[in-house]
Amino acid sequence: MEQPRWVTRERAVSRRVVFEGRIGRVVDYFGGAAPDGGPQAYLVEQRNQVLRPHFHPVDQFQILLGAPGALFGRRPIDHPVAHYADASTVYGPLTGGDPPLRYFTLRAEATQATEFMPESRAKLPDRPGRSLHREIAPAPADPGAGRAARTTLLADERDGLEISCVTAGAGAPVEVPGAGPAGQFLFVLAGELEYGGAGHPAESVGWQPPGGAGWTGRATSAGTRLLVLRFPGPAAAGAPPAGPGADAGRRPARVEKGGNHA
């Protein structure tokens, strides 16, 4: 079985970037300056800046942690939100104030390419892909010591795209499904998860490559909330139009992969 690889906040690597003429920093967990390489996962702290609508040549998830005055388009982001965008699908703008908007970007395939609108309109495919938001509700009532509950935030049965959240009480087993044909990221939203003989506190990021089997971790005495973000694989012939919470009007956009952060 392919074991998940984990990076805690302490092991992530901060570096300076210049983006749209402004100097800022990103914190690399996978890819970039991170020694683990492989896929791409990084944290952005966006302060007093509006990032224009744009797209990337690869599929991606984002976890927006929320801040007073932060916006995704015109939507306030005052608590955590999970976002998924197919390759070459426009999203944004993203507005961060002070305190900054903090968000993680997670990609199975690394890219530095960011295409801004409207100047990159000619690069868009004829058929748009999915851009989907799911609010991450505050933790429900403590399930109790040794107990866990799993909630599906987003699922599309056509190609296996899925976001789920496991809330576990002290000492509870945390069961994680298989990674599917395209791999999945794991994000500790709160508390601490034990797996592989190590503890993974809040804002730890894990990557499980394609084909990885399901596995079981355990919540520490503080309990834990774990997000599981599975990338879509090839669409299944004859599959139902969409699973619970998916946008049936949009299909995955598959385009040539291209070479800036956001």
C-alpha positions as CSV (number, residue, x, y, z in Angstrom):
1,M,0.0,0.0,0.0
2,E,1.2,3.5,-0.8
3,Q,1.5,5.2,2.6
4,P,0.5,8.9,2.7
5,R,3.4,11.4,3.0
6,W,2.9,14.1,5.6
7,V,4.4,17.6,6.0
8,T,3.7,19.6,9.2
9,R,3.8,23.4,9.3
10,E,7.2,23.2,11.0
11,R,8.7,21.3,8.1
12,A,7.2,23.5,5.4
13,V,9.6,26.0,3.7
14,S,8.8,29.7,3.4
15,R,10.1,31.6,0.3
16,R,9.8,35.1,-1.2
17,V,7.8,35.5,-4.5
18,V,7.1,38.4,-6.8
19,F,3.5,38.2,-8.1
20,E,1.7,40.9,-10.2
21,G,4.5,43.3,-9.2
22,R,4.2,42.7,-5.5
23,I,6.6,41.0,-3.1
24,G,5.1,38.3,-0.9
25,R,5.7,34.9,0.6
26,V,4.4,31.4,0.1
27,V,5.0,28.5,2.3
28,D,5.8,25.3,0.4
29,Y,4.6,21.9,1.7
30,F,5.1,19.9,-1.5
31,G,6.8,21.2,-4.6
32,G,8.5,24.6,-4.9
33,A,11.2,24.9,-2.3
34,A,9.9,22.0,-0.3
35,P,12.3,19.0,-0.1
36,D,9.5,16.5,-0.5
37,G,8.9,17.4,-4.2
38,G,6.2,15.5,-6.0
39,P,2.8,17.2,-6.2
40,Q,2.3,20.8,-5.2
41,A,0.9,22.2,-2.0
42,Y,1.5,25.7,-0.5
43,L,0.1,28.3,1.8
44,V,-0.5,31.9,0.8
45,E,-1.1,34.8,3.1
46,Q,-2.8,37.5,1.0
47,R,-2.8,40.9,2.8
48,N,-4.4,44.1,1.4
49,Q,-4.6,42.7,-2.1
50,V,-7.1,41.7,-4.8
51,L,-6.1,38.8,-7.0
52,R,-7.9,39.2,-10.3
53,P,-10.0,36.4,-11.9
54,H,-7.6,33.8,-13.4
55,F,-7.2,30.1,-14.2
56,H,-4.5,27.4,-14.2
57,P,-3.7,24.5,-16.6
58,V,-4.2,21.8,-13.9
59,D,-7.0,20.7,-11.6
60,Q,-6.7,22.1,-8.0
61,F,-8.3,22.3,-4.6
62,Q,-8.0,25.3,-2.3
63,I,-8.8,25.5,1.4
64,L,-9.6,29.1,2.3
65,L,-9.4,29.5,6.1
66,G,-11.4,32.8,6.2
67,A,-10.7,36.2,7.6
68,P,-12.7,39.4,8.4
69,G,-13.3,41.3,5.1
70,A,-12.0,38.4,2.9
71,L,-14.0,37.7,-0.3
72,F,-14.2,35.1,-3.0
73,G,-15.8,37.0,-5.8
74,R,-18.5,38.8,-3.9
75,R,-18.9,36.0,-1.3
76,P,-17.6,36.8,2.2
77,I,-15.1,34.2,3.5
78,D,-15.5,34.5,7.3
79,H,-15.0,30.8,8.0
80,P,-13.3,27.9,6.2
81,V,-14.3,27.1,2.6
82,A,-13.2,24.3,0.3
83,H,-13.0,25.1,-3.4
84,Y,-12.3,22.9,-6.4
85,A,-11.5,24.1,-10.0
86,D,-11.0,22.0,-13.1
87,A,-8.0,22.8,-15.3
88,S,-8.5,26.0,-17.3
89,T,-11.6,27.1,-15.4
90,V,-11.8,30.7,-14.3
91,Y,-12.3,31.6,-10.6
92,G,-11.9,34.7,-8.4
93,P,-11.3,37.5,-7.7
94,L,-9.8,36.7,-4.2
95,T,-9.7,39.7,-1.8
96,G,-7.6,39.7,1.3
97,G,-7.3,42.5,3.8
98,D,-5.7,42.9,7.3
99,P,-5.7,40.4,8.9
100,P,-4.8,38.5,5.7
101,L,-6.7,35.8,3.9
102,R,-4.8,32.5,4.4
103,Y,-5.4,29.7,1.9
104,F,-3.8,26.5,0.8
105,T,-3.6,25.5,-2.8
106,L,-3.3,21.7,-3.5
107,R,-2.4,20.2,-6.9
108,A,-1.6,16.7,-8.0
109,E,0.5,18.2,-10.9
110,A,2.8,21.1,-10.2
111,T,2.6,24.3,-12.3
112,Q,3.8,27.9,-12.0
113,A,1.4,29.1,-14.7
114,T,-1.4,31.6,-13.8
115,E,-3.5,33.0,-16.7
116,F,-5.3,36.2,-15.8
117,M,-8.5,37.5,-17.3
118,P,-9.6,39.0,-19.6
119,E,-6.2,39.0,-21.4
120,S,-6.0,35.1,-21.5
121,R,-9.5,34.5,-22.7
122,A,-8.2,33.0,-26.0
123,K,-6.6,30.2,-24.0
124,L,-9.8,28.9,-22.5
125,P,-11.4,25.7,-23.8
126,D,-14.8,25.9,-25.6
127,R,-16.4,24.0,-22.7
128,P,-15.9,25.3,-19.2
129,G,-15.1,23.0,-16.3
130,R,-16.3,23.0,-12.7
131,S,-15.7,25.7,-10.1
132,L,-17.3,24.5,-6.9
133,H,-17.4,25.9,-3.3
134,R,-18.4,24.0,-0.2
135,E,-18.5,25.7,3.2
136,I,-16.9,23.8,6.0
137,A,-19.4,24.1,8.8
138,P,-18.2,24.6,12.4
139,A,-17.5,21.3,14.1
140,P,-20.7,19.6,15.2
141,A,-21.2,18.4,18.7
142,D,-18.3,16.3,19.9
143,P,-19.0,12.8,18.7
144,G,-17.5,11.6,22.0
145,A,-14.3,9.7,23.0
146,G,-13.6,6.9,20.6
147,R,-16.3,7.9,18.1
148,A,-16.0,9.6,14.6
149,A,-18.4,10.9,12.0
150,R,-17.7,11.5,8.3
151,T,-19.5,14.1,6.2
152,T,-19.4,14.3,2.4
153,L,-19.1,17.9,1.3
154,L,-18.9,17.2,-2.4
155,A,-19.1,14.1,-4.6
156,D,-19.2,13.7,-8.4
157,E,-19.7,10.0,-9.3
158,R,-18.8,10.7,-13.0
159,D,-15.1,10.8,-12.2
160,G,-14.6,10.3,-8.5
161,L,-14.1,13.9,-7.4
162,E,-14.8,14.1,-3.7
163,I,-14.3,16.3,-0.6
164,S,-15.1,14.8,2.8
165,C,-14.6,15.8,6.4
166,V,-14.0,13.4,9.3
167,T,-14.7,14.7,12.9
168,A,-13.3,12.4,15.5
169,G,-13.3,12.5,19.3
170,A,-10.4,11.7,21.6
171,G,-8.8,8.4,20.6
172,A,-11.2,7.6,17.8
173,P,-10.1,5.7,14.7
174,V,-10.1,7.9,11.6
175,E,-11.0,5.8,8.5
176,V,-9.8,7.3,5.2
177,P,-11.0,5.9,1.8
178,G,-8.7,5.0,-1.0
179,A,-7.0,7.6,-3.1
180,G,-8.6,6.6,-6.4
181,P,-6.8,6.8,-9.8
182,A,-5.7,10.4,-9.5
183,G,-4.5,10.7,-5.8
184,Q,-5.8,12.7,-2.9
185,F,-4.7,15.3,-0.4
186,L,-5.3,15.2,3.4
187,F,-5.6,18.3,5.5
188,V,-5.7,18.5,9.3
189,L,-8.2,21.3,9.9
190,A,-8.1,21.1,13.7
191,G,-6.8,19.0,16.6
192,E,-4.2,16.3,15.8
193,L,-4.1,13.0,13.8
194,E,-1.8,10.1,14.7
195,Y,-0.6,8.0,11.7
196,G,2.5,6.1,10.9
197,G,3.9,6.5,14.4
198,A,3.8,10.3,14.2
199,G,1.5,13.1,15.2
200,H,0.2,15.5,12.6
201,P,-1.2,18.8,14.1
202,A,-3.5,21.4,12.6
203,E,-2.4,22.6,9.1
204,S,-0.5,19.5,8.4
205,V,-0.8,18.4,4.7
206,G,-0.7,14.8,3.5
207,W,-0.5,13.4,0.0
208,Q,-1.5,9.9,-1.1
209,P,-0.6,9.0,-4.7
210,P,-2.9,7.4,-7.2
211,G,-4.1,3.9,-6.4
212,G,-3.3,4.2,-2.6
213,A,-5.5,2.0,-0.5
214,G,-7.7,3.1,2.4
215,W,-6.1,3.4,5.8
216,T,-6.9,4.2,9.4
217,G,-5.3,6.8,11.7
218,R,-6.3,7.9,15.2
219,A,-7.3,11.1,16.8
220,T,-5.2,12.3,19.8
221,S,-6.7,13.3,23.1
222,A,-7.6,16.7,21.5
223,G,-9.7,15.0,18.8
224,T,-9.3,16.0,15.2
225,R,-11.0,17.2,12.0
226,L,-9.5,15.9,8.8
227,L,-10.4,16.9,5.2
228,V,-9.9,14.3,2.4
229,L,-9.7,15.9,-1.0
230,R,-9.7,13.3,-3.9
231,F,-8.9,14.4,-7.4
232,P,-11.1,13.3,-10.3
233,G,-10.0,10.5,-12.6
234,P,-11.3,9.7,-16.1
235,A,-15.1,10.1,-16.4
236,A,-16.8,6.7,-16.3
237,A,-18.9,5.8,-19.3
238,G,-22.6,5.6,-18.4
239,A,-22.1,7.1,-15.0
240,P,-24.9,9.0,-13.3
241,P,-25.0,12.7,-14.2
242,A,-23.6,13.8,-10.8
243,G,-23.4,12.8,-7.2
244,P,-24.7,14.7,-4.2
245,G,-23.6,18.2,-4.1
246,A,-21.9,18.3,-7.5
247,D,-22.7,20.7,-10.3
248,A,-24.4,18.6,-13.0
249,G,-24.1,21.4,-15.6
250,R,-20.3,21.3,-15.8
251,R,-17.9,18.6,-16.9
252,P,-14.1,18.2,-16.3
253,A,-12.0,20.3,-18.7
254,R,-9.0,18.3,-20.0
255,V,-6.5,20.5,-21.7
256,E,-2.7,20.6,-22.4
257,K,-0.8,21.3,-19.2
258,G,1.3,24.5,-19.3
259,G,4.4,27.3,-17.0
260,N,3.3,31.7,-11.5
261,H,1.5,31.1,-8.2
262,A,-2.0,31.7,-6.9
